[in-house]
Amino acid sequence: MKNFIQYCAGLLLLLTCISCSKKEKQNCLLVPAALILPGFNFQVVDKTSGADLFFGVQPTYTLNDIKVVFKNASNKVDSLAPPQKINTGSVEYFHYIIPGNHAIDTCFIKIKNLKTDTVISTLETIKGECSSSISVIRIQVNKDAPFKYSNGSIVSIRK
């Protein structure tokens, strides 16, 4: 098993190196595509005041009150409780990393005794000069209209 893991790591590094042409090689960073995982940022806010329900001045909920349910890479139901928390120093929010390799992902965000939210993410392979990566390009929350998602933006889920 150890040899297999070393073989896969070596093959990934070799493929990453080969992916750049000689001319482009000077400008390319060697970052294995497996380290760039698709995902999206979100926060849960009060639908009337816009106050953050988890990271506001007087939060209504704690990190123990949220869970994200999804299908993992093996197509089995799995969950994260809580999802990854990001703190930039000026803003706090959650980050959900999308498991597996598929064009559309559906996850369910469950908060304590509130109605479960459904988030549908559309993914696309983005090709760059040296490599390609999978990115979230569109998000739909519940039955709202889908909207374009830009990497780094924060989706507001209103409760």
SULDA-V323626 format. One line per field, one symbol per residue. ss: DSSP state (A for helix, B for strand, O for the rest). psi: psi as a letter, one per 20 degrees, with the letter a starting at -180 (. if undefined). burial: # if it has 24 or more other ideal C-beta (glycine too) atoms within 12 Angstrom, else .. A space follows every 10 residues. Layout:
ss=???
psi=???
burial=???
//
This chain:
ss=OAAAAAAAAA AAAAAAAAOO OOOOAAAOOO OOAAAOOOBB BBBBBOOOOO OBOOOOOOOO OOAAABBBBB BOOOOOBBBB OOOBBBBOOO OBBBBBBOOO OOOBBBBBBB BOOOOOBBBB BBBBBBBOOO OBBBBBBBBB BOOOOOBBOO OOOBBBBBO
psi=gghggggggg gggghgghhp rggihhippn ophhinpqrq qqqpqphghj qpihjagnph qrhiiqpppr pahjkqprqp orrpppoihh qqrqppppqa nrhppprpop odjrppqppp ppqqpppahh aqrpqphqqp pcjrqqqppp pirpppop.
burial=.......... .....#..#. .......... ..#...#### #####..... .####..... #....##### .........# .##..#.... .########. ....###### #.....#.## ###......# #.######## #.......#. ...######
//
